[in-house]
Amino acid sequence: MTFTWESTFAIALELRRQHPEVDLEEVSLGQIYQWTIQLNEFEDDLALVNDDILYAIYQDWFEENIHGQ
């Protein structure tokens, strides 16, 4: 599976898997960007990202932490 900026939920799940110790209240959008582009499966144009996309990843991750446990 490859990730693109449209794959916010899948990216959130993968970041949650790779960073289980993270306190989401301490995570910045910049950190989410860095972690996302470092994913081996990430294949999209880096210029297409914006704060709305990064925030959507954050929201999906946050929601999964609350409801997905």
Helices and strands as residue ranges (DSSP letters): H 8-18, G 24-26, H 29-37, G 46-48, H 51-67
